[in-house]
Amino acid sequence: KVPDNHTGRVYTCPMHPQVRAVKAKTCPLCGMGLEPETVSLDEPQDHSELNDMQRRFRVAVLLSVPLLVVSMGGMLPGLDMNALLGHATRVWLELALATPVVLWCGWPFLQRGWQSVISRKLNMFTLIGLGGSMAYLYSLVATLAPGLFPASFRDSNGQVAVYFEAAAIIITLVLVGQVLELRARDATG
């Protein structure tokens, strides 16, 4: 809300112009970052959200590429990651690589997703948060307590599958989209 006597900068959502605020935050309806209602050539442009997303994207790529190799390398002919690393080592390595991607790189999406649930205004961040966090949490339980899963969840070797790479790749791909969107909005500013 903007107070009647407010004379400073006002921010609005590109998708929901009825949302107005005196601080640059996220839209309560869709989760997008609010933009200044008016742009002045005299004021420097704020690149903090773009810089933050680019930093998170670089870390996500740095960790997701080896995670993808470790988790999917066994699908390449002649490369058996379980034989190379052992199942337990491979799964713990996947957990170590995926955790910073999901919890740090994906934190803005998890926050926006949670806010959308609280406000009952479901949006794309709801799906991103739900998809990434459920794949991660399922895999975490499968890693820490595989005995909780019935036999039907196990492969021919008796191992429970994990999906850390899916959680990390979801976050990484969404970060690509956010960086591209923020760059485009920055260029039009």
Secondary structure, DSSP 8 states (H G I E B T S, - for coil): ---TT--S--EE-SS-TT-EESS--B-TTT--B-EESS--SSS----HHHHHHHHHHHHHHHHHHHHHHHHHGGGSTT--HHHHH-HHHHHHHHHHHHHHIIIIITHHHHHHHHHHHHHT---HHHHHHHHHHHHHHHHHHHHH-GGGS-GGGB-TTS-B---HHHHHHHHHHHHHHHHHHHHHHHHH-
